[in-house]
Amino acid sequence: MDTEALDRLAEERVDHRFKGLPPDADGLTVGELTAERRNLFTGGFTTPLLALSAERLEHNLALMETYATRHGLAFAPHGKTSMAPQLFRRQLDRGAWGITLALPHQLRVARAYGFQRLFLANELLDPSALRWIAGQLAADPDFRLICYVDSVPGVELMAAALEGSPRPLDVVVELAAGEGARTGVRTEAECAAVADAVAATSALRLVGVAGYEGEVPGADPERVRGYLRRLVALAADFDKAGRFAGVDEIVVSAGGSAWFDAVADVFAEIPELSVPVLKLLRSGAYVSHDDGHYRKLTPFNRVPEEGALEPAFRLWTQVVSRPSPEQAFANGGKRDAAYDLDLPFPQVVRRDGTEHPATGISVPALSDQHTWLTTTPEADLRVGDWLGLGLSHPCTSFDKWPLIPLAEADGTVVDYIRTFF
């Protein structure tokens, strides 16, 4: 990674582009504002304001590093969750093999900050993007990109765009998670045809197989493990047939945020192949976790002895209207809070420097800039209170906030996380 480029993020000026930051900080650099160690609650920040817990972020990073090491997995966390190069750096510092991404723009962000090992968990057929990749491969011998392929026409389009590239692009055949699933080759016979198409071009090099078990129809432990065993068997069959000739490792990759325990179990069964196997896990939502969807789905619920992730986001809003004893409104909405999987969860009410639980408060709806609140008689909520909300789905939380305060438990802001969506 390019540490100088990452450090230059601190030179960006604070201004109207960044929601929730103190108006009197305009003109300061991010580094200067960080050095002031302002407090979320007394330092001039305005609501709505998304904050990331410094302690919980560090806990989650350490937990997944330990988990991957314990299970003999290489880890390429999905960067599309945060699109935050500062967090990519922390993930690599915690032992990650590289970063997973999904789109050409995301690759460009990662390369702008010097990240050297990237895994594109998607098909890529855009000729302009492929020509840019060819230039990156030519200019930097240490840069490695691995990309999905799932069709013969797709391979042909990639080969045409990459013609003349001095280095082949490494690819893995994506095995679909089943009929009706998302992308990927549906049958093993079709996988072999795609592999043959790769072998017929000098612009691509087959290095492994991959897939996404989160798309298994009717996913349950048995079905997910069945799909993952198909993926492992495909790698073994390809190896036996000599399809990985010339590679020094075979890549077998899977792993979202709901079934990485199944990935660990099945990848432990991978037989000895002709060269070492890179068992690459790609879970991404762990970095901030959440208070809804992933709290319910995390594999740590099934294996509590391995630890537990902690939700690291909180959206602070202010109660701006209390029209009746049964209703109130806060000033955050769809532009500020994830709402695609679950609505926000009221957690705490803050008033005069103290907090109490958000008892009797629920969120029935969001408008663009308002949180609708239903209150029961036991709710202690007044106009002017700050209301802390838990969120569901990290990916659609990060993408609404270009600069996110990283705060310690007492509210002291120790860093600001820049995102690029």
N, C-alpha and C positions, 0 to 999 in steps of 0.2 A: 504494500500500500504506500501511497504518497503522503507521508506524515506532514510535509510542509503544506500540501494542498489542504489537508484536513485542518491544520492549525490556522490556515487563512480564513476559515469559517468564522473565527473570532474577530476578524477585521471588518465584517459586514456591519453596516450602520443600522441602528434600530430606528424604525419610522412607522408610518401608517400601514405598511404591508403586513405587520405582525399583530394579530389580534391579542387583546388582553394585556399587552405590556404597558408599563407606566407611561402616561403621556409625557411626563417630565424627563423620560429617558431618551426622547428623540434626539438623534445626533450622536449619541454615544455609540461606540462599537459594542458588539456582543461581548467581547472580552472585557471591556471597561464595565459594562453592566454586571457581568458575572462577578467581577472583583468587588463590587459593592455589596454582594451577598444580601440582597434585599429579601424581605420576608413576603411571602405570598399574601398575607393578610394585612400587613401594615406598610408595605413598601410601594403603594400607589398602583398596584395592578387593578385592572378593571374586569368586570364580569360581562359575559361568560369567559371562563378561563380554564383551559385544560392543563393539568399538571401531572407529571410523572414522578412516582416515588423513587428516590435514589436508592433507598434500602431494598425495596422490593425488586427493582430492576436488577440490582447486584445479586440478590438471592436467586432470581430466575436464571440469570446467566450462569451462575456457579452450579446450580442444580442440573441443568442440561449438559454442561461440560462433564460433570461427574457421571451422569446417566450414560452418555455416549461412550465414555472411557470404560465404564464398567461392562458394557455390552459389546465392546470391540467394534464400535461403529465410527466411521468418519462422519463428520457433521458439516453440512452446508446449509445453514438455516435460510429459509426463504426470505429474501430481502424485500419482496414486494409488500410485506406486512408493514414495515416502518419507512422504507425508502429514506433511511437516515444513515449516511456514511459514518457518522460518529458512533452509531450503534453497531454498524458492520465492524468497525475497528475493535470495539469491545468484544464482539463475538469472536473475532479472530484471536484477540488476546486471550480469550477463554478456550482456545484450542480448536476452533473451527477450521476445517480443511479449506473452505472457501465460502462463497455466497451464492445462493440460488436466486434467479430472477425469472421474469416471464415475458418481457417485451423489449424491443430494441432501445426505447428510451431509457429503460431501467439499466440496460447494459452500458449505455453512454454515461449515465450518472456514476455507476461503479468504476468505469474506466477513468473518468475525470478525476477520481480520487485514488487511482493507482492500484485498484484491487486486481490481483493476478490470476486467481482461480475462480472462474464463474461457471455456473451450471444453469443452462436455460431450459426450464421445465415447460417447454412449449415448442411447437413447430415454428420455424422462421423461414419465410419464403420471400420476403420483400427484397428485391434486388439491390436497392439503395443501401439497406441495412447490411446485407451480406457483403457488398463491396466495401463498406466501412469496416466490417469485421476482418475482411481479407487484409486491409491496410493495417489494422491493429496487430494481426498475427505477423505480418511482414516486418513491422517496426519494432516489435518487442518479442524477442525469442523466449522470454520467461512467461509470457501471457498464455494461459490455457483456457479455452472455452469448450464446453461440452453441450451439445444441443440435441433435442428430440428430432426423430424422423418417424413418420407413420404411414407413408404411401410412396409408391414408385413415382407418380407424377411429382410429388413434393421433392423427392431426391433429385429428379431431373431438373426441376426449376432451381434448386440450390446449386447443383453442379454448373449450370449455365451461368449463374450469377458469379460464381467463384472461379470461373475459368481463368487460368493464369496465376492464381494465387500460389506463392512459393511454399506455403505450408497448408496441408489439408486441415479441414475443420473436423474435430472429433465429434462423432454422433453416437447416440444410443437409440435403439429401436424401442418405441413406446408401445407396450402391450396394454390394450384397453382393459378396463376393469370389468367388462361384461357388455352384453347387448344392451343398448340404450344408455350406456355410460357416455362420458365426454369423448375426448379425442383418443387416438390410439388404434393399433391394428387389432382387428377382432379375432383372428385365428392364428395359430402357430404356423400354418402353411403360408399365410399372407406375410407373416413376420419374415419367413425365409426369403420370400420374393423381394421384400424391401431390403434385406441384408444383401441379396445378390445385386440389387441395383446400386447399393453403396459400393460394393466391390468393383463394379464396372466403371467407376469414375475415380480419377486421381484427386479430385477436389475434396473428397470426404473420406474419413477413416472410421470404420466401425470399432467402437471400444467397449460396448456393453449393451445392457438392456435396462429399461426403467419403466415406471408407472406410478399411478396414484391410487392407493387403496381406498381413499376417501370417497371415490366414485363408485365403489362396488354397490350394485343395486341391492336394496334390502340389507345393508351392511350389518353383520353381527360377527362375533369372533370366529365362527366356523367359516362363513363365506369369505371374510377378509383373509384369513390364513390360507384358504383354498386358492384365492387369487395370487397371493404372494408366493405360494409354492409353484404355481404355474410360471411366475416370473423367474424364479430360481431355476426351474427345470429348463426354461427357454435358454437361459445363460449357459447351462451345462450342455444342452444339445448343440448350441452354436459353437461352443468350445470344442466339443467332440468332432464337429464337422470341419474344424479348422478355420472358422470364420473370423477368429481374432488373431490371425497370424501377424506377427510383427509387433504386437502390443506388449508392454511390460507389466500391465495390470488390466484386469477386466472389471468394468464398472457395473455394479448392480445397485440400483437406486430406487427408493420409495420413501414414503413417510410424510404424511401431513401431521396435524396436531391432535387427531382423534384416535389414531391407532398405532402410535409408534411402539407400543409394547408388543403388538403383533409383529411388527417389522423386526424388532430385536429378536423375538423368539424364532421366527422363520429364517432370518439371515444367519442365525447361529447354526442352522442346519445346512448351510451351503457346503457342498462337498469340495474336496480339493480339486482345483482345476489346473490347467497347464501352466498358469502364471498366477501370482497373488490376486485376490479379489478386493477391490475397493468397495466396501459396504457403506453406501452413502445415504445417510438420513437427511431429510430436508424440512423438518418441522420449523415453522416460523412464528406462530402466534404466541409461543411461550414467552417471548421477550417481555411483553407487558401482561400477558394472560388477560383475563377479564372477569366480570362479575356475573356473566350470564351463560352464553352459549358454550364457551370453552371450559368454564367452571364445571358445567354439567358433563361435558364430553371428555375431559382430559383423562388419559390412561392412568394417571396417578390415582384416580378414584378406584381403579381395579388393582393397583399395586401400591397401596399406601405406605408399605414398608420402604419404598424407594424415595419417598419425599412428597412434597406438595408444592405446586406453583402458587404464587401470590398475585392477586390482581393489583397492578401498579398504576392504573389510571384513575383519576377522579376529575370530574367536570364540576367546577364551582360556578354556580349561577346565583342570581339575587332575586328574592321575591319582590316583584314590582307591583303586584295587584292582589288584593284579598277581597273580592267582591261579595263573598258570603262565607258563613262558617263552614260550608262544605266545599269551597273552591278557592284556589289561588293560582297565580301565574308567576313563573320565573322567566328570566330573560335569556335563556338559551333555547335553541331549537334545532331543526333539521340541519341547519348550516354549521352546527357546532357539535352535535352528538350523533354517534352511531345509532341507527334505528332500523337497519335492514334485517336484523335477526331478532332483537328484543328491544323494547323501549328502555330508557334509563331507569335505574333503581335508586330512589332516594335513600341516602345512608345517614347523613348527619346534618344538623342545623347548627350554624355558627352565629353567635350573637355576643357582642361585647367581649370578644376574646375567648369565649368558652364554647364548647360544643356539647350537644346532646343528641341522642339517637333520633332519627327521623320517624318516630313512631306515628302511625296513623296517617302517613302520607304516601300516596301512590301516584304514578304517572299513567293516565289513560290515553294520552295523545300528545303529539308534538305538532306545532306549526313551524313555519320557517324560522321564526325568531322567538318563539314562546314555548315553554314547557307547561302543559296543562297539568294541574295538580288537584287531586281529590283528597280531601281531608276529613277525618273522622273526629268525634269530640275530643279524643285524647291527644290530638295533634297540637303541638306547641309551635306555631308558625306565625310570624308577623311580617308585615311589609318592612323591607330593609334587611331582613335576615339573609345570610348566605346559605345556600342549600347545596350540599355536596352530593353529586350523583355518581353512582357506579355505572359502567358501560358494558355493553355486550358487543363483541367482534372488534379485535384490535385493528384489523385492516381498514375498516371504515371509521376508525377513530383518528388514527395517525393522519389520514389523507385530508382532513379538514383543517389542520393546524401546521403552518409552515415553520413555526418556531415555538417549541414546547419547553416551558420551565421544568427543570429537574430539581425537585425540592426534597429536602430532608424532612423527617417527621415533624419537626417544630416549625416548618414552613420556610426555612432558609433555602434560597435558591442557589444551587452550587454549579449549575451549568444550564445551557439552553440547547436543545436538540433540534437541528435544522433538518427539515424533510424536503424531498424533491418529488412531487407528484405531477 
